[in-house]
């Protein structure tokens, strides 16, 4: 992506070039609506006094989600999710990109995962704050200002949440711990000082405030699924409430607003068995459009490039045979095959998956309605509404498996079934196994079949990254002691 507006900003006391992504305006085609092309040369005064150009600025932020940074495994938004995928027991990564994440080795203060996740999220937060300020000070109509400020608040909240997920321990084990700062105003070289890391509870409260305000003002409509609307913001809120675990009723409301309220309709998908690469599937809530030509390169490290062994790609990700055994033969999610026939000599290479088909125009999934249905089921279980929890769970199971029967489980067994269903539905996507272990104080114990067997104990420091060393060196608010774990 070509990024512009020649301004320097300071993010967390580090100088990063502000890359204001602009686009051309000559087309009203589907490609324009999904992901416009980039151009350059406009000032902020021009950008934020035109609806069309403001939409272009927002499109540039989302285009940057597909960006390429230092390495294949530190790309855009997708690399945050896939790094978490690699930290569990269900999938196995070859000695390839994301291999350090798989080995839980890529968390040291000078390593690229730590530095990229910090920089990318704070960079995007600053884009959001520039958007909010620019629109607020503009001559746009009041209705347009409300809409675009809401987009900025949703983006700001989402990326603060990513930082909490990656740089703080389990939220409910220590809500007062101070690991990261949060920013509600743009930062520039002229900014004096900086912000100290805040208690995680303050950051989560700001996230919730931003999301609730965004939901109130966001429209239902949007130019394309690469953009944020009311449903996507509700999905963001549902993910946050699944971590705070103090508002199960609110989680149900948010998740239902995201998937539309009818679970049986929401989970219908044409992507299973078709390469999981089409964002036009109604079941996909939020995705990154790929035009298949000038915006995509082979070395981009999203799920299909790692997991597809049937075409020329990295062919790096394998599936734990014990995870394969959790699927019936009639389940459409059973996409596993002994492609190489090497199970006897190299057990971890026995199974690969055809879930994702790699191509330069393979769209990248970010959020799906089925995830929201399962979060609703989890919320109903926690509220004691067991019949409703089973019904929601079965709405997904019966859509994926013609032989499915409604669960007869209760108590812990039903809870475990819901979490297992999240792993079965979302493998290769958002790292549900790792994130669920973190938020529920569970360990991750890998089977001996793994290339790198290991155990991540309950509340282990391996559940979060260290603060970047350059951040510590440049800041008055950090010391090396914070990385002692």
C-alpha positions in Angstrom: 0.0 0.0 0.0 1.2 3.5 -0.8 0.8 5.6 2.2 1.0 9.3 2.4 0.4 12.7 4.2 3.9 13.7 5.3 3.4 14.1 9.0 5.4 12.5 11.8 3.7 11.2 14.9 4.9 9.8 18.2 3.2 6.6 19.3 4.1 5.4 22.7 7.2 7.7 22.6 8.4 6.2 19.3 8.6 8.1 16.1 6.6 6.4 13.3 5.8 8.0 9.9 2.1 8.8 9.7 0.9 7.2 6.5 -2.4 8.7 5.4 -3.7 6.4 2.8 -5.7 8.2 0.1 -7.5 6.7 -2.9 -8.8 7.7 -6.3 -12.4 8.6 -6.8 -13.2 7.9 -10.4 -15.2 4.7 -9.9 -18.5 3.6 -8.4 -17.9 -0.1 -9.1 -17.9 -2.9 -6.6 -14.1 -2.7 -6.5 -14.3 0.9 -5.4 -16.9 0.1 -2.7 -14.9 -2.8 -1.3 -11.3 -1.5 -1.5 -10.6 1.7 -3.5 -7.1 2.2 -5.1 -4.6 4.5 -3.5 -3.3 7.9 -4.6 -1.7 10.8 -2.8 -1.4 14.5 -2.2 -4.3 15.8 -0.2 -4.1 17.9 3.0 -6.1 17.2 6.2 -8.2 20.3 5.5 -9.3 18.8 2.2 -9.7 15.3 3.6 -12.1 16.1 6.4 -14.3 18.6 4.6 -15.6 16.1 2.0 -17.7 13.0 2.8 -16.1 11.3 -0.2 -12.5 12.0 0.8 -13.2 11.2 4.5 -14.6 7.8 3.4 -11.4 7.4 1.4 -9.3 8.1 4.5 -11.2 5.4 6.3 -10.8 3.0 3.4 -7.1 3.6 3.6 -7.0 2.5 7.3 -8.7 -0.7 6.3 -6.4 -1.2 3.3 -3.5 -1.0 5.7 -5.0 -4.0 7.5 -3.7 -6.0 4.6 -0.3 -4.3 4.6 3.2 -5.9 4.6 5.6 -4.8 7.2 9.0 -6.3 8.3 8.3 -10.0 7.6 5.6 -12.3 6.3 4.3 -13.1 9.8 4.1 -9.4 10.8 1.7 -8.2 8.1 -1.6 -6.5 8.7 -4.5 -7.3 11.0 -4.6 -10.9 9.9 -1.2 -11.6 11.4 -2.4 -10.7 14.9 -5.1 -13.4 14.7 -2.9 -16.1 13.1 -0.2 -15.7 15.6 -2.7 -16.5 18.3 -3.9 -19.5 16.2 -0.4 -20.9 16.3 -0.1 -20.9 20.1 -2.6 -23.7 20.8 -2.8 -27.4 20.5 -5.1 -27.9 17.5 -2.7 -26.8 14.7 0.9 -27.4 14.1 3.3 -25.1 12.3 6.3 -26.3 10.4 9.7 -24.5 10.8 8.3 -21.6 8.7 6.7 -18.2 9.2 4.8 -18.0 12.5 7.1 -20.8 13.7 8.3 -18.6 16.6 4.7 -17.8 17.6 4.1 -21.6 17.5 7.0 -22.1 19.8 5.9 -19.3 22.2 9.3 -17.8 21.6 8.3 -14.6 19.8 7.5 -12.5 22.9 10.9 -11.0 23.9 11.2 -7.2 23.9 13.4 -7.0 20.8 11.5 -9.6 18.7 9.4 -8.7 15.7 6.1 -10.0 17.1 6.3 -7.8 20.1 7.4 -4.7 18.1 5.0 -5.2 15.3 1.9 -5.8 17.5 2.7 -2.7 19.5 3.5 -0.4 16.5 0.6 -1.6 14.3 -2.0 -1.1 16.9 -0.8 2.3 18.2 -0.4 3.5 14.6 -3.9 2.6 13.8 -5.2 4.2 17.1 -3.5 7.4 16.0 -5.2 7.2 12.6 -8.5 6.8 14.4 -7.8 9.8 16.6 -6.8 11.9 13.6 -10.1 10.9 12.0 -12.1 11.9 15.1 -10.4 15.2 15.5 -10.4 16.0 11.8 -14.1 15.3 11.4 -15.0 17.1 14.6 -13.3 20.3 13.4 -14.6 20.0 9.9 -17.5 21.6 8.0 -19.3 18.3 7.5 -22.9 18.0 8.5 -23.8 17.0 12.0 -25.1 13.6 10.8 -21.9 13.0 8.9 -19.8 14.0 11.9 -21.7 11.5 14.1 -21.2 8.7 11.7 -17.5 9.2 11.0 -16.6 9.9 14.7 -18.4 6.6 15.5 -16.2 4.8 13.0 -13.1 6.3 14.6 -14.2 5.3 18.1 -14.9 1.7 16.9 -11.4 1.5 15.4 -9.8 3.1 18.4 -11.5 0.7 20.8 -10.8 -2.4 18.7 -7.0 -1.7 18.6 -6.8 -0.8 22.3 -8.5 -4.2 22.8 -5.9 -5.9 20.7 -3.2 -4.4 22.8 -4.9 -5.6 26.0 -5.1 -9.1 24.5 -1.5 -9.2 23.6 0.3 -7.2 26.3 -1.6 -7.8 29.5 -2.3 -11.0 31.5 -5.8 -12.4 32.1 -7.9 -9.3 32.7 -9.9 -10.8 35.6 -6.7 -11.9 37.4 -5.4 -8.4 37.8 -7.6 -5.6 36.5 -5.3 -2.9 38.1 -2.1 -4.0 36.4 -0.5 -1.2 34.3 1.0 -2.4 31.1 0.0 -0.1 28.2 -1.1 3.5 27.7 -4.3 4.5 25.9 -4.8 7.4 23.7 -7.9 9.4 23.0 -6.1 12.3 21.2 -3.8 12.3 18.2 -0.1 12.3 18.9 2.6 14.3 17.0 6.2 15.3 17.3 5.0 18.4 19.0 3.4 16.4 21.7 5.3 16.9 24.9 5.9 14.0 27.3 3.5 11.2 26.7 1.2 9.0 28.6 2.0 6.5 31.3 0.6 3.0 31.2 -2.9 3.0 32.7 -4.6 0.4 34.9 -6.1 -2.2 32.5 -9.5 -1.6 34.0 -9.4 2.1 32.9 -8.4 1.0 29.4 -11.2 -1.6 29.2 -13.7 1.1 30.5 -12.6 3.4 27.7 -12.9 0.6 25.2 -16.5 -0.1 26.3 -17.4 3.6 26.3 -16.0 4.0 22.7 -17.9 1.0 21.5 -21.2 1.8 23.1 -21.0 5.4 21.7 -20.0 4.0 18.3 -22.9 1.6 18.2 -25.3 4.3 19.0 -24.2 6.4 15.9 -23.1 3.9 13.3 -25.4 3.1 10.5 -26.5 -0.4 9.5 -25.4 0.2 5.9 -21.8 0.4 4.7 -19.9 0.5 1.4 -18.7 -3.1 1.7 -17.8 -5.7 4.2 -14.3 -4.3 4.6 -15.9 -1.4 6.5 -17.4 -1.1 10.0 -21.1 -0.8 10.6 -23.4 -1.2 13.7 -23.3 -5.0 13.4 -19.5 -5.2 13.3 -19.2 -2.8 16.3 -21.6 -5.0 18.2 -19.4 -8.0 17.4 -16.4 -6.1 18.7 -18.4 -5.4 21.9 -19.3 -9.0 22.2 -15.6 -10.0 22.1 -14.7 -7.5 24.8 -17.5 -8.6 27.1 -16.4 -12.2 26.7 -13.2 -11.1 28.2 -14.5 -9.0 31.0 -17.1 -11.7 32.0 -19.1 -9.3 34.1 -22.0 -8.6 31.8 -23.3 -11.9 30.3 -26.7 -10.3 29.5 -24.9 -7.6 27.7 -22.8 -10.2 25.8 -26.0 -11.8 24.6 -27.5 -8.5 23.5 -24.3 -7.5 21.6 -23.8 -10.9 19.9 -27.5 -11.0 18.8 -27.3 -7.5 17.4 -24.2 -8.7 15.5 -25.6 -11.9 14.0 -29.1 -10.5 13.5 -31.1 -12.4 16.2 -32.0 -15.6 14.2 -29.3 -18.1 14.9 -30.5 -20.7 12.4 -30.3 -18.1 9.6 -27.1 -16.5 10.7 -25.0 -19.7 10.6 -25.8 -20.7 7.0 -22.6 -20.5 5.0 -21.5 -21.4 1.5 -17.8 -21.0 2.3 -17.3 -24.5 3.9 -15.9 -26.7 1.2 -15.5 -23.8 -1.2 -12.1 -22.4 0.0 -13.3 -20.1 2.7 -12.4 -17.1 0.6 -15.6 -15.3 -0.4 -16.6 -12.3 1.7 -20.0 -12.1 -0.1 -21.2 -15.0 2.0 -23.9 -13.6 4.2 -22.4 -15.4 7.2 -19.3 -13.2 7.1 -19.6 -10.0 9.2 -16.3 -8.4 8.5 -13.6 -9.2 6.0 -10.7 -7.8 4.0 -11.4 -7.6 0.3 -8.6 -8.9 -2.1 -8.7 -7.7 -5.7 -6.3 -10.4 -6.9 -4.0 -8.0 -8.7 -2.1 -5.0 -7.5 -2.7 -5.2 -3.8 -1.7 -8.7 -3.1 1.7 -10.5 -3.1 2.5 -14.1 -2.6 4.4 -13.4 0.6 1.4 -12.1 2.5 1.0 -14.4 5.4 -2.7 -14.8 6.0 -4.4 -18.1 6.8 -4.9 -19.5 3.3 -1.2 -18.9 2.3 -0.1 -20.9 5.4 -2.8 -23.6 5.4 -3.4 -24.5 1.8 -1.2 -27.5 0.8 -3.0 -28.1 -2.5 -1.5 -25.1 -4.4 1.8 -23.4 -4.4 1.9 -21.5 -1.1 3.8 -21.7 2.1 2.2 -25.1 2.9 3.3 -24.7 6.5 0.3 -25.5 8.8 -0.8 -29.0 9.8 -3.6 -30.3 12.0 -3.3 -32.3 15.2 -4.7 -35.8 14.6 -6.4 -35.6 18.0 -8.2 -32.5 16.9 -9.2 -34.2 13.7 -10.8 -37.0 15.8 -13.3 -34.4 17.3 -15.1 -34.2 13.9 -17.6 -36.7 12.5 -17.3 -37.8 8.9 -20.5 -35.9 8.1 -19.3 -32.6 9.4 -18.5 -30.1 6.6 -15.8 -28.7 8.8 -13.9 -32.0 8.5 -11.6 -30.8 5.8 -8.7 -33.0 6.9 -6.7 -35.3 4.7 -3.5 -37.3 5.0 -2.1 -35.5 2.0 1.6 -36.6 2.3 1.1 -40.1 3.6 3.9 -39.7 6.2 2.0 -40.4 9.4 4.3 -43.2 10.4 7.6 -41.3 10.0 6.5 -37.8 10.9 3.2 -37.9 12.9 2.7 -34.2 13.1 2.6 -34.0 9.3 -0.2 -36.5 9.0 -3.1 -34.1 8.4 -3.6 -31.0 6.4 -6.8 -29.0 5.9 -8.6 -27.8 2.8 -10.6 -25.2 4.7 -8.7 -22.3 3.1 -8.0 -22.2 -0.6 -5.1 -19.8 -1.4 -5.3 -17.4 -4.3 -4.4 -13.7 -4.8 -8.1 -12.8 -4.6 -8.9 -14.9 -1.5 -10.8 -12.6 0.8 -9.6 -12.6 4.5 -12.1 -13.3 7.2 -12.0 -11.1 10.3 -15.4 -11.8 12.0 -18.3 -14.2 11.4 -21.8 -14.5 12.6 -21.3 -18.1 13.8 -18.7 -16.8 16.3 -21.4 -14.5 17.6 -24.0 -17.3 17.9 -21.5 -19.3 20.0 -20.8 -16.3 22.2 -24.5 -16.0 22.7 -24.6 -19.7 23.7 -21.8 -19.1 26.2 -23.7 -16.1 27.6 -26.9 -18.1 28.0 -25.0 -20.9 29.8 -23.4 -18.4 32.2 -26.9 -16.9 32.8 -28.3 -20.3 33.7 -30.5 -20.5 30.6 -29.4 -24.0 29.7 -32.2 -24.8 27.2 -31.5 -21.7 25.2 -27.7 -22.4 25.3 -28.3 -25.8 23.9 -30.7 -24.5 21.2 -28.1 -21.9 20.1 -25.4 -24.5 20.1 -27.5 -26.9 18.0 -28.4 -24.2 15.5 -24.7 -24.2 14.5 -24.0 -27.9 14.9 -27.0 -29.0 12.8 -26.0 -26.5 10.0 -22.5 -28.1 9.9 -23.3 -31.7 10.5 -26.3 -33.6 9.1 -25.9 -36.2 11.8 -25.9 -33.7 14.7 -28.2 -34.2 17.7 -29.0 -31.7 20.3 -26.7 -31.9 23.3 -27.8 -33.7 26.4 -24.9 -32.2 28.4 -25.4 -29.9 31.4 -23.0 -28.1 33.7 -19.3 -28.4 33.0 -19.8 -30.8 30.2 -22.1 -28.3 28.3 -19.6 -25.5 28.9 -16.8 -27.7 27.5 -18.9 -28.5 24.5 -19.5 -24.9 23.7 -15.7 -24.1 23.9 -14.9 -27.1 21.8 -17.5 -26.0 19.2 -15.6 -22.6 19.1 -12.4 -24.4 18.2 -14.1 -26.6 15.6 -15.8 -23.6 13.9 -13.0 -21.1 14.1 -9.8 -23.1 13.6 -7.2 -21.1 11.6 -9.1 -17.8 12.1 -9.0 -16.0 15.5 -7.1 -18.2 17.9 -10.1 -19.1 19.9 -8.3 -22.0 21.7 -5.5 -19.7 23.0 -7.8 -16.8 23.9 -10.3 -19.0 25.7 -7.5 -20.6 27.7 -6.3 -17.1 28.7 -9.7 -15.7 29.7 -10.8 -18.8 31.6 -7.5 -19.5 33.4 -6.9 -22.8 31.6 -3.6 -24.3 30.6 -2.6 -25.3 27.1 -1.0 -28.8 27.0 0.2 -29.9 23.7 0.0 -33.6 22.7 3.3 -35.5 22.1 2.5 -35.5 18.4 3.5 -31.8 18.1 6.7 -30.6 16.5 7.3 -28.5 19.7 5.4 -30.2 22.6 5.0 -27.8 25.6 2.7 -26.8 28.4 1.5 -23.3 28.9 0.5 -23.2 32.6 -2.5 -21.4 33.9 -1.9 -17.6 33.9 1.6 -18.1 32.5 3.5 -15.1 31.2 3.4 -16.9 27.9 -0.1 -15.6 27.5 1.1 -12.1 26.9 4.0 -10.3 25.2 6.7 -8.3 26.8 6.9 -4.5 26.4 9.2 -3.5 23.5 12.7 -2.6 24.6 12.8 0.6 22.6 9.6 1.6 24.4 11.3 1.1 27.8 14.4 2.9 26.7 12.5 5.9 25.4 10.0 6.2 28.2 10.1 7.6 31.7 7.2 5.3 32.7 8.8 1.9 32.1 11.7 0.1 33.6 13.3 -3.2 32.6 11.6 -4.7 35.7 8.3 -4.8 33.9 9.7 -7.5 31.6 11.1 -9.6 34.4 8.5 -12.3 33.8 
